[in-house]
Amino acid sequence: MGLLSRKSETAKLEETVDALPAQIADWTPAQRAQYSAQSDRAMREQHGIGEPSARR
């Protein structure tokens, strides 16, 4: 099962968006950060880009 049973980052983004208030102005700073992080992961997945390198 491994990789095939893993939920895609895009699917996780959809769940994140569904859980947020309808108006962006109503999002808390923590919700904005959560959306931004998940959106970045989904974009990298869609474009076939791996996770960013760790900072040194």
Secondary structure, DSSP 8 states (H G I E B T S, - for coil): -GGGGS--HHHHHHHHHHHS-SSGGG--HHHHHHHHHHHHHHHHHHTT--------
